[in-house]
Amino acid sequence: MPQSEPERSDEQLLEAVARSDLRALETLYERYKGAGYSLAYRIVGERGAAEDVLQDAFLAVWRRAKSFKPERGSVRTWLFSVIHHRAIDRLRASASNAAVVPLEDLADRASEQPAVWQQVWRTQRGEEVREALNRLTPEQKKSIELAYFSGYTQSEIADLMGVPLGTVKGRMRNGLLKLRDWLQGRELEASSG
């Protein structure tokens, strides 16, 4: 008597997927869609894009189920690796299509921003910060936005932008110094005016 789908292990399900069993793929999807979507969303930062990443990842699982090697890790780890790589590919594609993510697009990510940035975003100072960011080079601006508005580490930014880690560190340091100097200059103008 065949096991019901929920009772089958991930490995059994993936073996069935490798034999073109669509129900097994559906069960894997139901098992991991929530965690997979969360992972994709943390990387791409946009609901629609995260849904697309998840769909692309499960299509890749359908096509590449035979390539799974249990000695390298669990099905869960492999699946999340596929999702992660699809999300990074999505970011790289969008980064090459648009040199800079507009701050207006980042406003929807308010819940992901640190509390300090949420306060700045909601105050008059937000306009000044946007104006200051627009004075940076596109590379400096993108690096700072990814770090402070999207929560990426410098290493992740280097991977996303396809540049060495030292380059990202330099861009961020120089960009932050320019921001500080410009914003301090604005404060001086306001206090003397």
WOFEN-V849605 format. One record per residue. N is the residue number from 1. RES is the residue in one small letter. PHI is phi in whole degrees, -180 to 180 (* if undefined). PSI is psi in radians with two decimals (NA if undefined). Layout:
BEGIN
<<N,RES,PHI,PSI> <N,RES,PHI,PSI>>
END
This chain:
BEGIN
<<1,m,*,2.20> <2,p,-69,2.54> <3,q,-71,2.57> <4,s,-71,2.70> <5,e,-54,-0.82> <6,p,-64,-0.41> <7,e,-83,-0.30> <8,r,-75,2.50> <9,s,-73,2.86> <10,d,-57,-0.72> <11,e,-64,-0.74> <12,q,-64,-0.72> <13,l,-63,-0.77> <14,l,-66,-0.64> <15,e,-61,-0.72> <16,a,-66,-0.68> <17,v,-61,-0.70> <18,a,-63,-0.41> <19,r,-95,0.30> <20,s,68,0.63> <21,d,-90,1.80> <22,l,-66,-0.61> <23,r,-63,-0.65> <24,a,-65,-0.71> <25,l,-64,-0.74> <26,e,-61,-0.70> <27,t,-66,-0.77> <28,l,-60,-0.75> <29,y,-60,-0.84> <30,e,-61,-0.66> <31,r,-66,-0.68> <32,y,-117,0.07> <33,k,-64,-0.67> <34,g,-67,-0.91> <35,a,-68,-0.65> <36,g,-66,-0.72> <37,y,-63,-0.76> <38,s,-59,-0.77> <39,l,-62,-0.84> <40,a,-62,-0.72> <41,y,-66,-0.70> <42,r,-61,-0.56> <43,i,-84,-0.86> <44,v,-91,-0.40> <45,g,71,0.33> <46,e,-145,2.30> <47,r,-58,-0.92> <48,g,-60,-0.74> <49,a,-65,-0.68> <50,a,-65,-0.69> <51,e,-64,-0.73> <52,d,-63,-0.74> <53,v,-60,-0.79> <54,l,-61,-0.77> <55,q,-63,-0.79> <56,d,-61,-0.71> <57,a,-64,-0.77> <58,f,-71,-0.50> <59,l,-65,-0.71> <60,a,-64,-0.68> <61,v,-61,-0.76> <62,w,-58,-0.77> <63,r,-77,-0.54> <64,r,-114,0.29> <65,a,-56,-0.59> <66,k,-67,-0.35> <67,s,-84,-0.11> <68,f,-64,2.33> <69,k,-119,1.86> <70,p,-60,-0.46> <71,e,-69,-0.28> <72,r,-91,-0.21> <73,g,152,-3.12> <74,s,-79,2.89> <75,v,-61,-0.73> <76,r,-58,-0.83> <77,t,-62,-0.77> <78,w,-63,-0.79> <79,l,-62,-0.80> <80,f,-67,-0.52> <81,s,-66,-0.72> <82,v,-62,-0.79> <83,i,-62,-0.80> <84,h,-58,-0.84> <85,h,-65,-0.68> <86,r,-64,-0.69> <87,a,-67,-0.74> <88,i,-64,-0.73> <89,d,-60,-0.70> <90,r,-63,-0.78> <91,l,-63,-0.76> <92,r,-62,-0.72> <93,a,-64,-0.76> <94,s,-72,-0.54> <95,a,-68,-0.61> <96,s,-77,-0.42> <97,n,-81,-0.52> <98,a,-137,2.11> <99,a,-66,-0.48> <100,v,-137,2.40> <101,v,-86,2.07> <102,p,-62,2.47> <103,l,-61,-0.53> <104,e,-61,-0.60> <105,d,-71,-0.47> <106,l,-80,-0.26> <107,a,-61,-0.56> <108,d,-67,-0.26> <109,r,-94,0.38> <110,a,-54,-0.63> <111,s,-68,-0.36> <112,e,-90,-0.24> <113,q,-79,2.56> <114,p,-60,2.69> <115,a,-55,-0.68> <116,v,-61,-0.78> <117,w,-70,-0.55> <118,q,-62,-0.75> <119,q,-65,-0.75> <120,v,-63,-0.74> <121,w,-59,-0.62> <122,r,-87,-0.07> <123,t,-107,3.08> <124,q,-59,-0.55> <125,r,-60,-0.43> <126,g,-57,-0.71> <127,e,-62,-0.76> <128,e,-65,-0.68> <129,v,-65,-0.77> <130,r,-61,-0.75> <131,e,-63,-0.74> <132,a,-65,-0.75> <133,l,-61,-0.63> <134,n,-68,-0.26> <135,r,-86,-0.16> <136,l,-83,2.88> <137,t,-66,2.71> <138,p,-56,-0.65> <139,e,-69,-0.74> <140,q,-64,-0.80> <141,k,-61,-0.83> <142,k,-61,-0.77> <143,s,-62,-0.79> <144,i,-68,-0.73> <145,e,-62,-0.78> <146,l,-63,-0.66> <147,a,-74,-0.88> <148,y,-93,-0.45> <149,f,-102,-0.41> <150,s,-115,-0.15> <151,g,80,0.36> <152,y,-82,2.61> <153,t,-80,2.90> <154,q,-63,-0.64> <155,s,-64,-0.75> <156,e,-64,-0.68> <157,i,-64,-0.72> <158,a,-59,-0.77> <159,d,-64,-0.78> <160,l,-63,-0.70> <161,m,-90,-0.14> <162,g,68,0.64> <163,v,-129,2.83> <164,p,-65,2.68> <165,l,-58,-0.71> <166,g,-60,-0.61> <167,t,-65,-0.76> <168,v,-63,-0.78> <169,k,-60,-0.77> <170,g,-64,-0.77> <171,r,-61,-0.76> <172,m,-68,-0.76> <173,r,-61,-0.88> <174,n,-64,-0.71> <175,g,-64,-0.76> <176,l,-66,-0.65> <177,l,-64,-0.74> <178,k,-63,-0.75> <179,l,-60,-0.83> <180,r,-59,-0.84> <181,d,-62,-0.76> <182,w,-67,-0.78> <183,l,-67,-0.66> <184,q,-65,-0.66> <185,g,-63,-0.66> <186,r,-66,-0.69> <187,e,-64,-0.70> <188,l,-64,-0.74> <189,e,-61,-0.74> <190,a,-67,-0.68> <191,s,-76,-0.44> <192,s,-92,-0.22> <193,g,-91,NA>>
END
